[in-house]
Amino acid sequence: DRGREVLQSVSARVSVQERTTTGAMRYCDLCKCIKPDRAHHCSMCMQCVLKMDHHCPWIGNCVGFTNYKYFILFLAYTCLYTLFITLCCIPYITNVWKHRSDDPLNFHVLIMFLISLVFFLTVFGLFSFHIYLLIHNKTTLESSRAPCFRGGFADSKHYDLGGYENVKQVLGDSLYLWAIPVFTSKGNGYVYDTRAYTNTRTDVPARTP
């Protein structure tokens, strides 16, 4: 139809590399726009999100290009806080166990210990998964299904620049700001550096960081 012809003509003039599994330009019918690379439409937020990772019910928002660093730090801070509470409870519980105290406060400390331990283990598992994604420059969506590019081929490592460079894409160039909740992510959310290569089966250009 006419719409498909327009998209095909536009695809030759834009820098968007990702395609559908059929090789067509990715177009959002709800937002009425061509999806930038790594962008996806969130059915909860009702808009396309740049470098969408997932919709997080904890923060009531989508995690993507503009706030992925904050989400990583949120998980890191939560792990440290719950681990601190857990470790602080251990000496008290050990003392109670040795002296068999009947103090009602013991029950509350035990509950606090168990809750903080469960939270730590749960969040640490999620944090470890996102550290893996960070090191490999992937999103949660890309880890479950590799993005497709011009020519109809899928490449799960298309944005992998190497561990250290991948981390800097999200946390920034300055090591001193990695643990500080300020925006330091590289890029503009529309164009991404990719590993340099030449694929003879496609017209994907080789780009260097």
C-alpha positions in Angstrom: 0.0 0.0 0.0 0.9 3.7 -0.1 2.1 3.7 3.5 4.5 0.9 3.0 5.9 2.6 -0.1 6.6 5.8 1.8 8.3 3.9 4.6 10.5 2.1 2.1 11.5 5.4 0.5 12.2 7.0 3.9 14.3 4.0 5.1 17.0 4.8 2.6 17.4 8.3 3.9 17.4 7.8 7.7 20.1 6.5 10.0 17.8 3.9 11.6 19.4 0.4 11.3 17.0 -1.9 13.1 14.2 -3.5 11.1 11.3 -6.0 11.7 11.8 -9.7 11.2 10.6 -9.2 7.6 13.1 -6.5 6.9 10.6 -3.6 7.0 11.1 -0.3 8.7 9.9 -0.4 12.4 6.9 1.9 12.6 4.7 2.6 15.6 1.0 2.8 14.6 0.0 4.3 17.9 2.7 7.0 18.1 2.6 7.5 14.3 6.4 7.6 14.0 9.4 5.5 12.9 10.9 3.8 15.9 14.5 4.8 16.6 17.0 2.0 17.1 16.4 0.2 20.4 13.1 2.0 21.0 9.9 0.2 21.8 6.3 1.1 22.5 5.2 0.7 26.1 1.6 -0.3 26.5 1.6 1.0 30.1 3.1 4.4 29.4 1.4 4.6 26.0 4.4 6.0 24.2 7.6 4.8 22.5 10.6 4.7 24.9 14.2 5.3 23.8 16.4 2.2 24.4 13.5 0.6 26.4 14.6 -2.0 28.9 11.3 -2.8 30.6 8.4 -1.2 32.5 9.2 -1.3 36.2 6.2 -1.4 38.6 8.5 -0.5 41.5 9.1 3.0 40.1 5.9 3.2 38.1 7.7 4.1 34.9 9.6 2.7 32.0 13.3 2.1 32.3 15.2 3.3 29.2 17.9 5.5 27.9 17.2 8.5 30.2 17.0 6.7 33.5 18.8 3.3 33.1 21.8 4.6 35.1 19.4 5.7 37.9 17.8 2.3 37.9 21.2 0.5 38.2 22.1 2.8 41.1 18.7 2.2 42.7 19.4 -1.6 42.7 22.9 -1.1 44.0 21.8 1.2 46.9 19.0 -1.2 47.8 21.4 -4.1 47.9 23.8 -2.2 50.1 21.1 -1.0 52.5 19.4 -4.4 52.9 22.8 -6.1 53.4 23.7 -3.5 56.0 20.5 -4.2 58.0 20.9 -8.0 57.7 24.5 -7.8 59.0 23.5 -5.5 61.8 20.9 -8.0 63.0 23.2 -11.0 63.0 25.1 -10.2 66.2 21.9 -9.4 68.1 20.2 -12.7 67.0 23.4 -14.6 67.8 23.4 -13.2 71.3 19.7 -14.0 71.8 20.3 -17.5 70.6 23.1 -18.0 73.1 21.3 -16.6 76.1 17.8 -17.8 75.3 16.2 -14.4 76.0 12.4 -14.0 76.1 12.5 -10.3 75.3 9.5 -9.5 73.0 11.9 -7.3 71.0 13.7 -10.5 69.8 10.7 -11.4 67.6 10.7 -8.0 65.8 14.5 -8.2 65.2 14.1 -11.6 63.8 11.3 -10.5 61.4 13.4 -7.5 60.3 16.4 -9.8 59.7 14.3 -12.2 57.6 12.6 -9.4 55.5 15.9 -7.7 54.9 17.6 -10.9 53.9 14.8 -11.8 51.5 14.9 -8.4 49.9 18.7 -8.5 49.6 18.7 -11.9 47.9 15.9 -10.9 45.5 17.3 -7.5 44.6 20.8 -8.8 44.3 19.6 -11.4 41.8 18.0 -8.6 39.7 21.1 -6.4 40.1 23.4 -9.2 38.9 21.3 -9.7 35.8 21.4 -6.0 35.0 25.2 -5.9 35.5 25.4 -8.7 33.0 23.3 -6.6 30.6 25.3 -3.5 31.3 28.6 -5.3 30.5 27.2 -6.7 27.3 25.4 -3.5 26.3 22.0 -5.2 26.0 18.5 -4.4 27.3 16.1 -6.9 28.9 14.2 -7.0 25.6 17.3 -7.5 23.5 18.4 -10.3 25.8 15.2 -12.2 25.2 15.1 -11.5 21.4 18.0 -10.3 19.3 17.3 -7.1 17.3 17.0 -7.5 13.5 18.8 -5.2 11.0 18.7 -4.4 7.3 18.8 -7.6 5.3 16.6 -9.4 7.8 19.4 -10.8 10.0 19.5 -10.8 13.8 22.6 -9.8 15.8 22.6 -10.1 19.6 26.0 -8.4 19.8 25.5 -5.5 17.4 25.9 -2.9 20.2 28.7 -4.7 22.1 31.7 -2.5 22.2 33.6 -4.4 24.8 33.0 -4.6 28.6 34.5 -1.3 29.7 33.2 0.7 26.8 29.7 -0.8 27.3 29.7 0.3 30.9 30.7 3.8 29.9 27.8 4.0 27.5 25.5 4.0 30.5 27.6 5.3 33.5 29.6 7.9 31.5 33.3 8.6 31.0 34.1 9.9 34.6 34.7 7.1 37.1 34.0 9.7 39.9 30.4 10.1 38.8 29.5 6.4 38.3 28.0 6.0 41.8 26.4 9.5 41.8 22.8 9.8 40.7 23.4 12.4 37.9 22.8 11.8 34.2 26.1 10.9 32.6 25.0 8.4 29.9 26.7 8.8 26.5 24.8 9.6 23.3 21.4 11.1 22.5 19.2 8.0 22.7 18.6 7.9 18.9 22.0 6.9 17.4 24.3 4.3 19.0 27.8 3.2 18.4 28.2 -0.4 17.2 31.1 -2.8 16.9 33.0 -2.3 13.6 32.4 -5.1 11.1 31.3 -5.7 7.6 28.5 -8.1 6.8 28.4 -9.0 3.1 24.9 -10.3 3.4 23.5 -6.9 4.3 23.9 -3.2 3.8 24.6 -2.5 7.5 27.5 0.0 7.5 30.5 -0.7 9.7 30.6 2.0 12.4 33.3 2.6 15.0 32.8 4.1 18.4 
